[in-house]
Amino acid sequence: MIKIEAIIKPFRLSEVQEALLALGVQGMTVVEVKGFGRQKGHVELYRGAEYQVNFVPKLLVIAVVLDVLADQAVDAIQKAAVTGKIGDGKIFVSRIDEAVRIRTKETGPEAL
């Protein structure tokens, strides 16, 4: 099993969700996060005064998929989330040793 964590722009969530559902991914978790990368935040104007926004709002999308779907899922997320502008985000991929469904105690791929 593979865990995919994607940090994306909030307005790209529906496209990412549709892309993962089309692949057969059965679930995902979405968390509102703030952070910065190379862009180091940005400057905004409020009532005529400039102020620095150090942490940019993003979404963290987490999905655990079977090994055979991992490359396809990463590709689908990348294509759905890209705008071509700075701050499009990142995708992190890591291996999951075990998963357990709390209600039924199913383990491994059956727990997904």
C-alpha positions as CSV (number, residue, x, y, z in Angstrom):
1,M,0.0,0.0,0.0
2,I,1.1,3.5,-0.8
3,K,0.2,6.8,1.0
4,I,0.0,9.8,-1.2
5,E,0.0,13.2,0.4
6,A,-0.7,16.2,-1.9
7,I,-0.5,19.8,-1.0
8,I,-2.7,21.7,-3.5
9,K,-4.4,25.0,-4.1
10,P,-7.9,24.9,-2.5
11,F,-9.8,25.7,-5.7
12,R,-8.3,22.6,-7.4
13,L,-9.9,20.1,-4.9
14,S,-12.9,19.1,-7.0
15,E,-10.7,18.3,-10.0
16,V,-8.3,16.2,-7.8
17,Q,-11.3,14.4,-6.2
18,E,-12.8,13.6,-9.6
19,A,-9.5,12.3,-10.9
20,L,-9.0,10.0,-8.0
21,L,-12.6,8.7,-8.1
22,A,-12.2,7.9,-11.8
23,L,-9.2,5.7,-10.9
24,G,-11.2,3.8,-8.3
25,V,-9.7,5.3,-5.2
26,Q,-12.3,4.7,-2.6
27,G,-11.5,7.3,0.0
28,M,-9.4,10.3,0.8
29,T,-8.9,12.8,3.6
30,V,-8.7,16.6,3.2
31,V,-7.2,18.9,5.7
32,E,-7.0,22.7,5.6
33,V,-3.3,23.7,6.1
34,K,-1.2,26.8,5.8
35,G,2.5,27.0,4.8
36,F,5.0,28.3,2.5
37,G,7.6,27.0,0.0
38,R,9.9,28.9,-2.3
39,Q,7.4,31.8,-2.7
40,K,7.7,32.6,1.0
41,G,4.2,34.0,1.2
42,H,2.9,37.1,-0.5
43,V,1.9,40.7,0.0
44,E,-1.8,41.7,0.2
45,L,-3.5,45.0,0.3
46,Y,-6.2,45.7,3.0
47,R,-7.8,49.1,3.3
48,G,-4.9,50.8,1.5
49,A,-2.3,49.2,3.7
50,E,0.1,46.5,2.6
51,Y,0.7,43.5,4.8
52,Q,2.8,40.3,4.5
53,V,1.0,36.9,4.4
54,N,3.7,34.5,5.5
55,F,1.6,31.3,5.4
56,V,-0.5,30.6,2.3
57,P,-3.7,28.6,2.7
58,K,-3.6,25.2,1.0
59,L,-5.3,21.8,1.2
60,L,-3.6,18.5,2.2
61,V,-5.1,15.6,0.4
62,I,-4.3,12.2,1.8
63,A,-5.1,8.9,0.0
64,V,-3.8,5.4,0.6
65,V,-3.9,3.2,-2.5
66,L,-2.8,-0.2,-3.7
67,D,0.7,-0.4,-5.1
68,V,-0.6,-1.0,-8.6
69,L,-2.6,2.3,-8.5
70,A,0.2,4.5,-7.0
71,D,1.8,5.8,-10.2
72,Q,-1.5,6.4,-11.8
73,A,-2.9,8.3,-8.8
74,V,0.2,10.5,-8.5
75,D,-0.1,11.3,-12.2
76,A,-3.8,12.0,-11.9
77,I,-3.3,14.4,-9.0
78,Q,-0.5,16.2,-10.8
79,K,-2.6,16.7,-13.9
80,A,-5.7,17.8,-11.9
81,A,-3.9,20.2,-9.6
82,V,-1.5,22.0,-12.0
83,T,-2.2,25.6,-12.9
84,G,1.3,26.3,-14.2
85,K,1.8,29.1,-11.7
86,I,4.0,29.3,-8.6
87,G,2.5,27.6,-5.5
88,D,0.9,24.6,-7.3
89,G,2.0,22.4,-4.4
90,K,3.8,19.1,-3.8
91,I,3.1,15.4,-3.8
92,F,4.7,13.1,-1.3
93,V,4.7,9.3,-1.7
94,S,5.4,6.8,1.1
95,R,5.0,3.1,1.8
96,I,2.4,1.9,4.3
97,D,3.2,-1.3,6.2
98,E,-0.2,-1.9,7.6
99,A,-3.7,-0.6,7.7
100,V,-6.5,-1.7,10.1
101,R,-10.2,-0.9,9.8
102,I,-11.3,-0.1,13.3
103,R,-14.9,-1.3,13.0
104,T,-14.3,-4.8,11.5
105,K,-10.6,-5.3,12.3
106,E,-9.8,-6.0,8.7
107,T,-6.2,-5.5,7.8
108,G,-4.1,-4.8,4.8
109,P,-5.7,-4.0,1.4
110,E,-9.1,-5.1,2.7
111,A,-9.0,-2.3,5.3
112,L,-8.9,0.3,2.5
